Amino acid sequence: MFCFQCQETAKNKGCTIKGVCGKPEETANLQDLLIFVLKGISVYGEKLKELGAADRSNDDFVAQSLFATITNANWDDARFEAMVMDGLARKDQIRSKFLAAYKEKNNQDFHDALPEAATWTGDLSDFAEKAKTVGVLATENEDVRSLRELLIIGLKGVAAYADHAAILGCQKDEINDFFMEALASTTRDLGVDEMIAMVMKAGETSVNTMALLDQANTTAYGNPEITEVNIGVGKNPGILITGHDLKDMEELLKQTEGTGIDVYTHGEMLPANYYPAFKKYDHFVGNYGGSWWKQNTEFESFNGPILLTTNCLVPLKKTNTYLDRLFTTGVVGYENAVHIADRPEGGTKDFSALIEKAKTCAPPVEIETGTIVGGFAHNQVLALADKVVDAVKSGAIKRFVVMAGCDGRQKDRNYYTQVAENLPKDTVILTAGCAKYRYNKLNLGDIGGIPRVLDAGQCNDSYSLAVIALKLKEVFGLDDINDLPISYDIAWYEQKAVAVLLALLFLGVKGIRLGPTLPAFLSPAVVKVLVEKFNIKPIGTVEEDIAAMMSGN
């Protein structure tokens, strides 16, 4: 095993025995093998496209498979074995299509050498041994490995967003084509400049994919609105839904209407409270708990069933008793949890087992009371643009600090809480993703009615923060986005945050602080390139970083 795709990787180098996240070696190896098979599919997909015969039959499979390997999404080895077997069958099919298309166009058989990912065939008995040879360390050169893995890790995040958009009926061929192009590129010996260009193209694709998902979400559910979200509990049994999938949210609310069951959000599902389409449900009562890493405690005290729609799922501890209340769906898997099957074409998912379970459970234990405010996606903030611009021009707002990204369990993430608490009162925090749980319940006040924490939503809603920045650049007549009074102090944990980072780099944002550590998958030489080109820097002390940000550094 060797895995270094998330921020808490062992000693900031790599997990080699068991993941700090809890991922066993066998699961890690199966994920590596699945990525290897996707590379083989992509080699043939690229070649078919070159022949003018693009094949779309594997688009969903590639995106969903990349998504399934994200940190804390799927812990079920049987599911990964099935995906690898499916992938091998798909590779055989697309290989046959390519060979036939090549012969038809060139009037001869194809005889060129192909990478091992395209030629390997195997069955279940081969998986364990093969997996040991195709993982991250199969690329010996540290800098080549770093750039390839930066690309693949970013792809995983982009694929998550693409899958959410596809579920709502929004897809773009160019996004799926890039998955194939990027995966296939990692099987070739490219120059450093070519690999960096591919990483930048991943950033461009990330921007386009987040824009597509924003379009899908707002078309289906309306533009998020400023909302006070209840964080207390009611007296009815409840269902707790977590993850990012708003289609699952919609179908669950419809199926629980009139049942006497309340629905609560957790973690990254909190922003569902901001969408107009969901506010009409009286039994949608608010948010329970905080960030993903607290779920061993919060799922326990919730008492009712929990629905995991995407990552992040934390392995249960021996003292936890909620396995019989744990339900997974989509790419999520956990051994002995009940898995809700995908919706049939034109139909909906069946949440009846979840609902029946809820009817037998006690109401949630109250762990806090009050409300928190969110709903500051780009449409809402731009509606307040005149007020914001006036506050900046008058000096009431001196600076915006983007503190988007991920939360995590390490104590040093208190840095982000302390930054929020100690920023001058004339600063506004722009946030998205679960990083907000480090400070969204603090009483930081407002500036002329503008809250000092503006929560745009889920991690994918970091797109909103980019839209806001670009609009401010236009309003102030600036040539460079970096001339805005905006600093970036980003927290990362997993692969979707990497996709967001690449998107910001593509948009030309410089001077990003990244923490709590720089990614282990960045070699010293690659870090040097990022520092020279984009001025990326590690976080420092709270006092030093605040002083630097307030001075525009």
Secondary structure per residue as TSV (DSSP state, phi and psi in degrees):
chain	resnum	aa	ss	phi	psi
A	1	M	-	360.0	136.2
A	2	F	-	-149.3	115.6
A	3	C	B	-138.1	126.8
A	4	F	-	-137.9	33.6
A	5	Q	-	-84.8	-12.2
A	6	C	S	-119.0	170.0
A	7	Q	T	-70.8	-28.0
A	8	E	T	-92.9	19.5
A	9	T	-	-55.7	145.7
A	10	A	G	-55.3	125.9
A	11	K	G	54.8	22.6
A	12	N	G	53.6	35.3
A	13	K	T	-126.3	-51.5
A	14	G	-	165.2	145.1
A	15	C	B	-88.0	127.3
A	16	T	S	-122.0	-12.9
A	17	I	S	-117.7	-51.1
A	18	K	S	-151.7	143.8
A	19	G	-	-66.8	143.4
A	20	V	T	-58.8	-29.5
A	21	C	T	-68.8	-15.8
A	22	G	S	108.4	-3.0
A	23	K	-	-70.0	124.0
A	24	P	-	-72.5	161.4
A	25	E	H	-57.6	-42.3
A	26	E	H	-61.3	-41.3
A	27	T	H	-67.9	-42.9
A	28	A	H	-59.1	-43.2
A	29	N	H	-66.9	-39.1
A	30	L	H	-64.4	-36.7
A	31	Q	H	-64.7	-41.7
A	32	D	H	-60.1	-41.7
A	33	L	H	-65.8	-39.1
A	34	L	H	-62.6	-43.4
A	35	I	H	-61.5	-40.0
A	36	F	H	-59.5	-43.9
A	37	V	H	-65.7	-39.4
A	38	L	H	-61.5	-36.3
A	39	K	H	-61.8	-41.8
A	40	G	H	-63.4	-45.0
A	41	I	H	-57.4	-41.8
A	42	S	H	-69.3	-33.0
A	43	V	H	-58.0	-47.6
A	44	Y	H	-70.9	-35.7
A	45	G	H	-61.9	-41.2
A	46	E	H	-64.1	-42.2
A	47	K	H	-68.2	-36.5
A	48	L	H	-64.1	-40.7
A	49	K	H	-62.4	-40.1
A	50	E	H	-62.1	-28.8
A	51	L	T	-84.6	0.6
A	52	G	T	78.4	23.2
A	53	A	-	-129.5	52.4
A	54	A	-	-53.0	136.7
A	55	D	-	-110.5	125.1
A	56	R	-	-103.4	2.9
A	57	S	T	-71.0	-15.8
A	58	N	T	-110.1	6.3
A	59	D	H	-57.2	-52.6
A	60	D	H	-66.4	-38.6
A	61	F	H	-63.6	-43.6
A	62	V	H	-64.4	-47.0
A	63	A	H	-63.4	-45.2
A	64	Q	H	-68.7	-33.3
A	65	S	H	-70.0	-42.3
A	66	L	H	-59.1	-45.5
A	67	F	H	-60.2	-39.9
A	68	A	H	-64.9	-22.4
A	69	T	T	-90.8	2.8
A	70	I	S	-65.8	150.6
A	71	T	T	-54.3	131.8
A	72	N	T	65.9	29.4
A	73	A	T	-103.1	-55.6
A	74	N	B	-131.1	124.1
A	75	W	-	-113.1	9.2
A	76	D	-	-101.0	105.4
A	77	D	H	-60.8	-35.3
A	78	A	H	-62.2	-36.8
A	79	R	H	-66.4	-41.7
A	80	F	H	-67.3	-39.7
A	81	E	H	-59.3	-42.1
A	82	A	H	-64.8	-38.5
A	83	M	H	-66.9	-39.3
A	84	V	H	-64.5	-44.3
A	85	M	H	-61.5	-43.5
A	86	D	H	-61.7	-42.0
A	87	G	H	-62.7	-40.8
A	88	L	H	-63.5	-40.7
A	89	A	H	-64.7	-41.2
A	90	R	H	-65.2	-37.2
A	91	K	H	-64.3	-40.8
A	92	D	H	-60.9	-41.8
A	93	Q	H	-66.7	-45.0
A	94	I	H	-73.3	-28.7
A	95	R	H	-62.9	-45.2
A	96	S	H	-62.4	-40.1
A	97	K	H	-62.5	-43.4
A	98	F	H	-64.0	-48.0
A	99	L	H	-60.4	-40.3
A	100	A	H	-66.9	-43.2
A	101	A	H	-66.4	-38.9
A	102	Y	H	-64.2	-44.3
A	103	K	H	-65.4	-39.1
A	104	E	H	-64.6	-39.0
A	105	K	H	-80.0	-36.4
A	106	N	H	-106.0	-5.0
A	107	N	S	58.6	32.4
A	108	Q	S	-160.3	160.8
A	109	D	-	-74.8	155.7
A	110	F	-	-84.0	128.4
A	111	H	-	-129.0	4.0
A	112	D	-	-68.8	155.9
A	113	A	-	-70.3	144.7
A	114	L	-	-125.4	153.3
A	115	P	-	-65.4	158.1
A	116	E	H	-58.4	-34.4
A	117	A	H	-58.6	-29.0
A	118	A	H	-85.8	-24.5
A	119	T	H	-102.0	-16.9
A	120	W	-	-67.6	131.3
A	121	T	-	-124.6	144.2
A	122	G	-	-163.1	175.1
A	123	D	-	-131.6	-176.6
A	124	L	G	-56.1	-31.9
A	125	S	G	-70.2	-18.9
A	126	D	G	-91.3	-13.6
A	127	F	H	-59.8	-47.2
A	128	A	H	-60.8	-45.2
A	129	E	H	-72.2	-42.6
A	130	K	H	-63.6	-39.1
A	131	A	H	-58.7	-30.3
A	132	K	T	-69.1	-17.5
A	133	T	T	-108.1	-2.8
A	134	V	S	-120.6	10.2
A	135	G	S	-80.7	-162.1
A	136	V	G	-55.9	-43.5
A	137	L	G	-76.4	-1.8
A	138	A	G	-63.4	-24.6
A	139	T	S	-90.5	110.6
A	140	E	-	-76.6	-40.0
A	141	N	S	-69.0	122.4
A	142	E	H	-60.0	-41.3
A	143	D	H	-75.3	-38.9
A	144	V	H	-62.3	-45.0
A	145	R	H	-58.8	-43.2
A	146	S	H	-61.5	-46.9
A	147	L	H	-69.6	-38.3
A	148	R	H	-63.7	-43.8
A	149	E	H	-73.0	-34.5
A	150	L	H	-57.8	-42.0
A	151	L	H	-65.4	-50.2
A	152	I	H	-64.8	-42.3
A	153	I	H	-63.8	-41.8
A	154	G	H	-62.8	-39.9
A	155	L	H	-58.2	-40.1
A	156	K	H	-59.5	-42.3
A	157	G	H	-66.2	-44.5
A	158	V	H	-61.9	-39.6
A	159	A	H	-62.5	-36.7
A	160	A	H	-59.8	-46.2
A	161	Y	H	-68.0	-38.6
A	162	A	H	-64.0	-38.3
A	163	D	H	-66.8	-41.9
A	164	H	H	-59.7	-42.3
A	165	A	H	-65.8	-41.1
A	166	A	H	-62.6	-37.9
A	167	I	H	-60.0	-31.2
A	168	L	T	-93.9	13.3
A	169	G	T	86.5	13.8
A	170	C	-	-113.5	114.9
A	171	Q	-	-138.5	153.2
A	172	K	-	-131.8	129.6
A	173	D	H	-58.8	-35.5
A	174	E	H	-66.4	-28.8
A	175	I	H	-70.1	-48.3
A	176	N	H	-65.4	-35.3
A	177	D	H	-62.1	-37.1
A	178	F	H	-68.4	-35.8
A	179	F	H	-55.4	-46.0
A	180	M	H	-64.4	-46.8
A	181	E	H	-59.6	-45.9
A	182	A	H	-68.7	-45.4
A	183	L	H	-62.5	-43.8
A	184	A	H	-63.6	-33.8
A	185	S	H	-63.5	-26.9
A	186	T	T	-76.5	-4.5
A	187	T	T	-96.8	-0.6
A	188	R	S	-115.5	156.5
A	189	D	-	-87.0	91.3
A	190	L	-	-96.0	156.8
A	191	G	-	-74.9	163.4
A	192	V	H	-58.5	-44.7
A	193	D	H	-61.1	-39.7
A	194	E	H	-65.3	-40.2
A	195	M	H	-68.6	-39.2
A	196	I	H	-65.2	-39.7
A	197	A	H	-61.0	-38.3
A	198	M	H	-66.6	-39.3
A	199	V	H	-63.6	-41.0
A	200	M	H	-66.4	-33.9
A	201	K	H	-67.7	-32.0
A	202	A	H	-63.0	-38.3
A	203	G	H	-63.2	-43.3
A	204	E	H	-61.7	-44.0
A	205	T	H	-65.0	-34.6
A	206	S	H	-62.7	-45.2
A	207	V	H	-58.3	-47.9
A	208	N	H	-64.8	-35.4
A	209	T	H	-72.8	-41.3
A	210	M	H	-65.4	-34.9
A	211	A	H	-64.7	-40.8
A	212	L	H	-64.4	-42.0
A	213	L	H	-67.6	-39.0
A	214	D	H	-59.5	-43.3
A	215	Q	H	-62.2	-43.6
A	216	A	H	-63.6	-46.9
A	217	N	H	-64.9	-46.8
A	218	T	H	-73.7	-30.7
A	219	T	H	-66.4	-40.3
A	220	A	H	-78.1	-37.3
A	221	Y	H	-126.4	2.9
A	222	G	-	88.0	167.4
A	223	N	-	-78.3	134.4
A	224	P	-	-53.9	144.1
A	225	E	-	-120.4	154.8
A	226	I	-	-58.4	124.8
A	227	T	E	-140.9	135.7
A	228	E	E	-90.2	119.6
A	229	V	E	-103.1	126.3
A	230	N	E	-68.2	135.0
A	231	I	-	-117.0	10.8
A	232	G	S	-91.9	-168.4
A	233	V	-	-128.6	160.8
A	234	G	-	-101.5	-168.4
A	235	K	S	-99.4	-4.1
A	236	N	S	-89.9	158.4
A	237	P	-	-58.7	152.0
A	238	G	E	-131.7	161.3
A	239	I	E	-117.7	133.6
A	240	L	E	-106.8	122.9
A	241	I	E	-114.7	131.3
A	242	T	E	-133.2	170.5
A	243	G	S	106.5	-145.9
A	244	H	S	-134.5	-6.4
A	245	D	-	-83.4	105.3
A	246	L	H	-73.8	-25.0
A	247	K	H	-65.7	-41.6
A	248	D	H	-61.0	-40.1
A	249	M	H	-59.4	-47.4
A	250	E	H	-59.7	-47.9
A	251	E	H	-69.9	-34.9
A	252	L	H	-65.7	-43.3
A	253	L	H	-62.2	-41.9
A	254	K	H	-63.8	-42.3
A	255	Q	H	-76.9	-19.4
A	256	T	H	-96.0	-5.1
A	257	E	T	-61.9	130.0
A	258	G	T	78.7	7.6
A	259	T	T	-94.7	-8.2
A	260	G	T	81.3	11.9
A	261	I	-	-108.3	133.1
A	262	D	E	-90.5	151.6
A	263	V	E	-116.5	131.4
A	264	Y	E	-123.6	150.0
A	265	T	E	-97.3	159.7
A	266	H	E	-142.0	148.1
A	267	G	G	59.6	-128.5
A	268	E	G	-74.2	-4.3
A	269	M	G	-85.4	-7.2
A	270	L	G	-46.3	-46.2
A	271	P	G	-63.4	-11.1
A	272	A	G	-58.8	-26.7
A	273	N	G	-64.2	-18.0
A	274	Y	G	-87.7	-14.5
A	275	Y	-	-84.9	131.2
A	276	P	H	-55.9	-37.4
A	277	A	H	-62.5	-25.9
A	278	F	H	-92.8	-14.2
A	279	K	H	-72.8	-16.1
A	280	K	T	-74.9	-10.6
A	281	Y	-	-91.2	113.0
A	282	D	T	-65.6	-26.1
A	283	H	T	-86.5	3.3
A	284	F	E	-90.0	101.3
A	285	V	E	-104.0	-9.3
A	286	G	E	142.1	-155.0
A	287	N	E	-114.9	143.8
A	288	Y	-	-120.9	119.1
A	289	G	S	85.7	-157.3
A	290	G	-	-131.5	-125.9
A	291	S	-	-77.4	165.1
A	292	W	G	-56.4	-35.7
A	293	W	G	-75.3	-7.7
A	294	K	G	-93.3	6.6
A	295	Q	H	-68.4	-28.0
A	296	N	H	-57.1	-35.3
A	297	T	H	-84.6	-45.7
A	298	E	H	-75.3	-34.6
A	299	F	H	-66.2	-34.8
A	300	E	H	-63.3	-49.8
A	301	S	H	-75.7	-15.6
A	302	F	H	-66.2	-32.5
A	303	N	-	78.5	-32.4
A	304	G	S	-95.1	-179.8
A	305	P	-	-68.8	151.9
A	306	I	E	-120.9	132.4
A	307	L	E	-110.1	117.4
A	308	L	E	-94.9	113.3
A	309	T	-	-96.3	-23.6
A	310	T	S	-153.0	-168.9
A	311	N	S	-64.7	155.4
A	312	C	-	-115.0	125.3
A	313	L	-	-110.0	120.3
A	314	V	-	-92.7	134.7
A	315	P	-	-56.4	143.9
A	316	L	-	-71.4	146.6
A	317	K	-	-86.8	162.9
A	318	K	T	-60.0	-28.4
A	319	T	T	-82.9	-9.8
A	320	N	-	-76.0	145.5
A	321	T	-	-121.0	11.7
A	322	Y	-	-99.6	12.6
A	323	L	G	-58.7	-37.5
A	324	D	G	-74.0	-5.6
A	325	R	G	-108.7	4.4
A	326	L	E	-96.0	122.4
A	327	F	E	-122.4	136.6
A	328	T	E	-117.7	159.6
A	329	T	E	-155.6	166.8
A	330	G	T	66.1	-133.6
A	331	V	T	-79.7	-8.0
A	332	V	-	-78.0	141.2
A	333	G	B	-148.5	144.3
A	334	Y	-	-152.8	128.4
A	335	E	T	-57.6	129.9
A	336	N	T	75.8	0.0
A	337	A	S	-83.6	150.3
A	338	V	E	-75.5	127.9
A	339	H	E	-102.2	125.3
A	340	I	E	-84.4	122.1
A	341	A	-	-65.9	156.6
A	342	D	-	-60.0	153.7
A	343	R	-	-70.3	138.5
A	344	P	-	-67.7	158.5
A	345	E	T	-57.0	123.7
A	346	G	T	80.7	-0.1
A	347	G	S	-114.7	-163.8
A	348	T	-	-125.9	162.7
A	349	K	-	-70.6	152.1
A	350	D	-	-102.0	104.8
A	351	F	-	-98.2	18.8
A	352	S	H	-62.3	-36.9
A	353	A	H	-65.4	-37.8
A	354	L	H	-64.3	-43.3
A	355	I	H	-67.5	-43.6
A	356	E	H	-64.1	-36.8
A	357	K	H	-63.8	-42.7
A	358	A	H	-59.6	-35.5
A	359	K	H	-64.7	-19.4
A	360	T	T	-95.5	-1.4
A	361	C	S	-103.6	156.0
A	362	A	-	-75.1	158.6
A	363	P	-	-62.5	162.4
A	364	P	-	-64.5	150.5
A	365	V	-	-80.5	130.5
A	366	E	-	-71.7	127.7
A	367	I	-	-116.0	-10.9
A	368	E	-	-167.1	167.5
A	369	T	-	-135.6	167.0
A	370	G	S	111.3	-158.3
A	371	T	E	-141.5	158.8
A	372	I	E	-129.2	153.8
A	373	V	E	-109.8	136.1
A	374	G	E	-152.5	-169.5
A	375	G	-	103.3	22.9
A	376	F	-	-97.4	54.4
A	377	A	-	-73.8	176.0
A	378	H	H	-60.5	-38.1
A	379	N	H	-62.9	-41.8
A	380	Q	H	-69.7	-43.4
A	381	V	H	-67.2	-39.7
A	382	L	H	-67.1	-26.5
A	383	A	H	-67.1	-23.9
A	384	L	T	-99.7	12.9
A	385	A	H	-55.8	-43.6
A	386	D	H	-60.9	-41.8
A	387	K	H	-65.0	-41.8
A	388	V	H	-66.5	-45.6
A	389	V	H	-62.5	-43.2
A	390	D	H	-60.9	-38.8
A	391	A	H	-66.0	-35.4
A	392	V	H	-71.0	-46.0
A	393	K	H	-63.9	-34.4
A	394	S	H	-80.0	-13.1
A	395	G	T	89.8	1.6
A	396	A	S	-65.4	-36.6
A	397	I	-	-109.5	116.0
A	398	K	-	-89.1	-32.5
A	399	R	E	-159.9	149.6
A	400	F	E	-105.9	139.6
A	401	V	E	-122.6	116.2
A	402	V	E	-82.3	111.4
A	403	M	-	-119.7	57.1
A	404	A	-	-89.7	174.9
A	405	G	B	120.7	-145.1
A	406	C	-	-110.6	155.3
A	407	D	-	-100.8	169.2
A	408	G	-	-159.7	175.1
A	409	R	S	-90.3	-11.3
A	410	Q	-	-67.0	142.9
A	411	K	G	-63.1	-28.8
A	412	D	G	-70.0	-6.4
A	413	R	G	-73.8	-6.9
A	414	N	H	-60.5	-17.4
A	415	Y	H	-49.2	-44.2
A	416	Y	H	-70.0	-35.2
A	417	T	H	-63.2	-45.2
A	418	Q	H	-67.6	-35.9
A	419	V	H	-62.0	-46.3
A	420	A	H	-60.2	-41.9
A	421	E	H	-69.3	-29.1
A	422	N	H	-106.4	-4.6
A	423	L	S	-61.7	144.1
A	424	P	-	-55.1	152.1
A	425	K	T	-68.3	-8.0
A	426	D	T	-101.1	24.2
A	427	T	E	-115.3	151.6
A	428	V	E	-120.8	133.8
A	429	I	E	-95.0	124.1
A	430	L	E	-100.3	128.1
A	431	T	E	-140.9	160.1
A	432	A	-	-162.2	151.9
A	433	G	S	90.4	178.5
A	434	C	G	-79.1	-3.5
A	435	A	G	-56.9	-26.7
A	436	K	G	-62.0	-23.1
A	437	Y	G	-66.2	-11.6
A	438	R	G	-74.9	-15.2
A	439	Y	T	-152.4	0.2
A	440	N	T	-76.8	-6.6
A	441	K	T	-108.0	8.4
A	442	L	S	-80.7	150.1
A	443	N	-	-91.7	85.5
A	444	L	-	-97.6	-3.3
A	445	G	-	78.9	-161.2
A	446	D	E	-144.5	172.0
A	447	I	E	-123.2	102.6
A	448	G	T	58.0	35.8
A	449	G	T	91.7	-7.8
A	450	I	E	-92.3	114.9
A	451	P	E	-57.4	147.6
A	452	R	S	-80.0	-9.8
A	453	V	E	-121.0	114.4
A	454	L	E	-107.4	106.2
A	455	D	E	-92.5	114.0
A	456	A	-	-81.2	-20.8
A	457	G	-	134.7	-138.9
A	458	Q	S	-73.7	175.4
A	459	C	G	-60.3	-36.3
A	460	N	G	-65.9	-20.8
A	461	D	G	-77.5	4.8
A	462	S	H	-58.2	-23.2
A	463	Y	H	-55.5	-39.5
A	464	S	H	-59.8	-39.4
A	465	L	H	-64.7	-35.8
A	466	A	H	-67.8	-41.8
A	467	V	H	-62.0	-42.7
A	468	I	H	-61.6	-45.2
A	469	A	H	-62.3	-43.1
A	470	L	H	-65.7	-36.2
A	471	K	H	-67.5	-42.1
A	472	L	H	-63.0	-38.8
A	473	K	H	-59.1	-42.2
A	474	E	H	-67.0	-45.4
A	475	V	H	-61.5	-40.4
A	476	F	T	-86.2	0.7
A	477	G	T	65.3	36.8
A	478	L	-	-93.8	150.8
A	479	D	S	-88.7	-23.4
A	480	D	-	-130.2	129.1
A	481	I	G	-59.0	-25.8
A	482	N	G	-77.3	-5.5
A	483	D	G	-86.9	-5.9
A	484	L	S	-71.4	155.2
A	485	P	S	-79.2	58.0
A	486	I	E	-127.6	130.3
A	487	S	E	-114.7	153.0
A	488	Y	E	-118.6	116.8
A	489	D	E	-126.0	84.6
A	490	I	E	-96.9	135.5
A	491	A	E	-102.8	133.1
A	492	W	-	-124.5	156.1
A	493	Y	-	-139.2	-50.4
A	494	E	S	-129.2	-162.9
A	495	Q	H	-76.3	-26.2
A	496	K	H	-67.9	-33.6
A	497	A	H	-65.6	-33.2
A	498	V	H	-66.3	-40.1
A	499	A	H	-61.2	-41.2
A	500	V	H	-64.9	-42.6
A	501	L	H	-59.4	-46.6
A	502	L	H	-62.6	-35.0
A	503	A	H	-63.4	-44.1
A	504	L	H	-63.7	-39.9
A	505	L	H	-65.0	-41.1
A	506	F	H	-61.2	-37.0
A	507	L	T	-75.5	-3.1
A	508	G	T	91.3	10.6
A	509	V	-	-70.3	132.7
A	510	K	-	-122.8	160.4
A	511	G	-	79.4	22.8
A	512	I	-	-70.6	130.4
A	513	R	E	-88.8	134.1
A	514	L	E	-129.0	130.1
A	515	G	E	-155.4	-178.2
A	516	P	S	-75.8	-13.4
A	517	T	S	-136.5	158.3
A	518	L	-	-72.6	149.6
A	519	P	-	-59.3	137.5
A	520	A	T	-67.0	-22.5
A	521	F	T	-79.9	-1.3
A	522	L	S	-93.6	114.8
A	523	S	-	-70.3	161.5
A	524	P	H	-54.1	-38.6
A	525	A	H	-68.4	-38.4
A	526	V	H	-70.5	-39.8
A	527	V	H	-57.6	-42.4
A	528	K	H	-59.2	-42.9
A	529	V	H	-62.7	-44.9
A	530	L	H	-66.2	-35.9
A	531	V	H	-67.4	-46.1
A	532	E	H	-67.3	-38.9
A	533	K	H	-86.6	-37.0
A	534	F	H	-124.3	-1.4
A	535	N	-	57.3	35.1
A	536	I	-	-65.6	141.6
A	537	K	E	-144.6	152.1
A	538	P	E	-74.0	156.9
A	539	I	-	-67.8	156.1
A	540	G	-	-118.5	-138.6
A	541	T	-	-82.4	158.6
A	542	V	H	-57.8	-48.6
A	543	E	H	-64.1	-45.6
A	544	E	H	-65.4	-42.6
A	545	D	H	-68.0	-40.9
A	546	I	H	-62.3	-44.9
A	547	A	H	-60.6	-42.4
A	548	A	H	-67.3	-44.0
A	549	M	H	-64.4	-41.0
A	550	M	H	-66.8	-22.8
A	551	S	T	-94.0	4.6
A	552	G	T	87.0	14.3
A	553	N	-	-108.0	360.0
